Amino acid sequence: MPDLDLRALPAELQAALHQAWPDCPEAQRRALLAPRCWSGWQPTWPGRVWAWEPRRRWLRPFRAREYREIAEALFVDHVGDVLRKHEPRLFDPAQPFFDTPWTQARVLLRSPEPAVFSDAEFWAIAQQLCGGDVAHATATAGDWAQGMRADGAVRGWRREGWLLNAVAVLESSAAGTFL
């Protein structure tokens, strides 16, 4: 199993991790390993900005630097907002996480529907969609798994479409805009 050495990462990524989660290697590792959020969910990095893009083709080289400067300014602004809060942060070592060889969570989140959702996906449902409410996340994962099985959407492109629709319905219901 390869080691996740934070010091071996590109300098820009190390700087972004340190800005978002200073002096907390556990939070930094969790941020690197966390699953991407589905459309509309709370982003794993502050302000919906991922400050590091290791590869991107640019038609004009100056655009890469311009994009980096814009992304960095947004990232620093949103990280500042996050760091000024005194509430638990998403990757706080005291918060539940899913089991990985590179993290040391005190409370592990296990998927109640492992055939449909991995532990990492269940973590995303619990922490990003259900605000850390594991009972609500368990019920949501169970309902979604049942619906996905019924619709034959457990794998592939149908799965992604099903999940995007479910999140949209959930958000519309919460906002009172669902017809």
C-alpha positions, 0 to 999 in steps of 0.5 A, spaced: 500 500 500 503 506 497 504 511 503 500 518 503 505 523 504 503 530 504 510 532 503 510 529 497 504 533 494 505 538 489 507 545 493 501 548 490 496 543 493 500 542 500 499 550 500 492 549 499 491 544 504 495 548 509 490 554 508 484 550 509 486 545 515 492 548 518 497 544 522 492 538 522 495 532 517 489 528 519 484 533 516 488 534 510 488 527 508 481 526 509 480 532 504 484 528 499 481 522 500 473 524 501 469 523 495 466 528 490 460 531 492 454 530 487 451 536 484 448 541 489 451 538 495 456 541 500 463 542 497 468 538 501 473 544 500 471 551 502 467 555 497 466 550 492 473 551 489 478 546 488 484 550 488 489 545 485 488 542 478 494 538 476 493 537 469 489 542 464 490 543 457 490 551 456 490 554 449 494 559 451 499 559 457 497 565 460 490 563 461 493 557 466 496 563 471 490 567 470 485 561 472 490 560 478 490 567 481 482 567 480 482 560 484 487 562 489 483 569 491 476 565 491 479 559 495 483 564 500 477 568 501 472 562 503 477 559 507 478 565 511 470 564 512 471 557 514 477 558 519 473 564 523 468 559 525 468 555 531 464 549 529 466 543 527 469 542 520 467 537 515 474 534 516 475 535 523 478 529 526 473 528 531 468 527 526 466 520 523 469 518 517 470 512 513 475 507 513 482 508 509 489 506 510 491 513 511 486 516 516 485 514 523 477 516 525 475 515 532 468 513 529 467 510 522 461 510 518 459 504 515 454 503 509 448 500 511 447 498 503 454 496 501 451 493 495 449 500 493 453 505 497 460 504 499 462 507 506 465 513 502 459 514 499 455 513 505 460 518 509 458 523 503 450 522 504 451 523 512 456 528 512 454 532 506 447 531 505 444 530 512 449 534 516 452 529 520 445 526 522 447 518 521 440 516 523 437 520 517 443 518 512 441 511 514 434 512 512 435 516 506 441 511 503 435 505 505 430 509 501 435 511 495 437 503 495 430 501 494 428 506 489 435 504 485 434 497 485 427 498 483 429 502 477 435 498 475 439 504 477 445 501 481 450 501 476 453 505 470 450 512 467 443 510 470 445 510 477 448 517 476 442 520 473 438 517 479 442 520 484 442 527 481 435 527 480 434 524 488 438 530 490 434 535 486 428 532 489 430 533 496 433 540 495 426 542 492 422 539 497 427 542 503 426 549 499 419 548 498 419 549 490 418 542 489 411 541 484 
